[in-house]
Amino acid sequence: MCNDQLVSYRQHIGGGHYVSVTTGIPCVDFRKLYVPYGPQQVKPTKKGIALRLSEWADMRNLVETINTDHPAVATALPCYMNTDHLEAPFQCRECLPFTTAIA
């Protein structure tokens, strides 16, 4: 990562959980988010963990080891790739945790 670039990255990883990286904060943050009542933006909860960049590198190595030792974990599919998900994708609370389900 270059020091002269601004970073503001957030990726949904399932349910209300997100991973984010932001310039000036040397960590990878895994956090559950929520929407308060009323028309407001998504906000973080206290439920989560922030890994220092060195811890993130260690975790990536552990994930490779886990995937090698446990092939079932390595081949697990996200819900949107399952065939039953195709029937009602906009009602999936895992993919769209902050939307109202359409009946």
N, C-alpha and C positions, 0 to 999 in steps of 0.2 A: 504494500500500500504506500503510495507516494504521500509525502507530508504536505504537498502544495494542493492537494485535491480535497474538496469538501465532500463528506459522505453523509448521507441521510437515507438509510436503507431499512425497510421493514417488510418482512415476508410472513404471510399467514402459513402456519404449519399444521392447522387442524383445530377444530373447535374454536375456542376463543384465544388460542395460543399463537404467539408471534415471536419471531426472532428479529432483533434489530441491531444495527451498528450505526454509530453516530460519531462524527468528527469531534475530537476533544474528549471523548470518553473511551479509553483504551480497553474495551471489553466487548464481548458478544453477549447480548442480553436476551434471555428466553423468558417471556412473561405472558401471563394470562391478562387479557384486556376485557373491558366491559363497556356497555353504553349506559350512562345514568338515565334516569327517567327524564323525559322531555327531549326536544330536538337538540341533542348535544353530540359532540365528537366522542369517538372511542377513547377510553382512558385506561391507563395501566392499573393493575391491582398490586398488592404486596406479594402475591403468589408468583414466584419466578426465581431465576438465578442469573447472575451475571458472571461470566467466566473471563478472567484475564486472558490476553491473547496467547500467553504461554500455556494456560490451562486449556484453551480452545484447541491448540495444536495437539496437546496430549489426548484430548477427547477424540479428535479425528482419528488418531492412531488406534485408540481403543475401539472405535466403531469398526475400523477395518478388521481388527482381530475378532470382534464379535461376529461380524458377517462371515468371516472365514470359518470360525468354529461352530456357528449355528446358521446353516444355509436357509432354514425356514424364516429367520429374521431378515436375511438379506433379500429374499424373494417376496416379502410381504408387499402388498399393493395398497396404495391409498384408496379411500372409499370411492373417489370419482372414477377409478378404473375398474370397479366391480360391475358386473352386468346388471345387478338389481338397481344400481344407482341411475341407470339410463332412463328408468321409468318415471322418476320424479326428481330430477337434479336440482330444481329450485326449492325443494322442500328439505334438502339435506342440511341439518343443523351443524354438521361437521364442516361442511364447505362454506356455508353462509350463516355463521353463528349470530349475527346481529341484524338479520332481516326477519320479517314476519312471513311465516309459511303461507303460500298461496294454496287455497283449497281447490 
